[in-house]
């Protein structure tokens, strides 16, 4: 039997090797936790659906199809904020939230993480927050109507988020830039949006499901004003509006900057937490219920 004589050099190498081994094991376990988390271990009573087009999917920090990778403090991961990934598993949420959903575009910072972190910072009873990204850039509202691929995908993901129980508290909706190109689409926006809300509520079995929409800050065409008028004029119960007009835009004049997305997320949180919406709203009252950017 041979006896290994550990010199001081061997001991040092052994110590370094063991340190590396433990570090690799730690990173592997951390990665497994981030990859998939058992939904049964989560108290998912605060689920939010994120839907719409590019400004909801997040283009903050994206220039020439490249994301700068900068994550503001307000958007950093939180151990009790999760997202439903493309494989329908709950994972710890991290920017970009829509990277595996809006797959044909480069995603950056959106309002979702800032919203979730703000809700948790302002409401100590919020507990675990679950985000369900569904937004896809460049889409018109007709592409979201019932029967379409986007509609069915969103409803399917929403239902999947409830498999282990829980409650969908609100749909956060930021869409309409693509409907500013043609007057006919802009003028039809209000009716289409009202129909869409009714279909969401029916198919998710939640007749009073809260919807918080964003009034446009920009558009792809000349009829931004008409679409904004439609958004501000919706008179359905439990429908709120956050006005993005005035938030800073990137050089393309269409997408919100990273700082603007943080502000928008905080405004969406304020709208959600301020639960004093009257049962019905007149057009004038609807304007008053729109949360503006200051």
Secondary structure, DSSP 8 states (H G I E B T S, - for coil): -------HHHHHHHHHHHHHHHHHHHHHHHHHHHH-B-GGGS----EEEEEESHHHH--BTEETTEE-----GGGS--TTEEEE-TTS-EEE--SSTTTTTSTTS---B-SHHHHHHHHHHH-TT---EEEEE---TT--GGGGSTTSHHHHHHHHHHHHTTTT---EEEEEEE--GGGGSSHHHHHHHHHHHHHHHHHHHHHTT-TT-EEEEEE-S--SSS-HHHHHHHHHT---TTEEEEE-TTS-B-TTSSSB-HHHHHHHHHHHHHHHH-----SS--HHHHHHTEE---
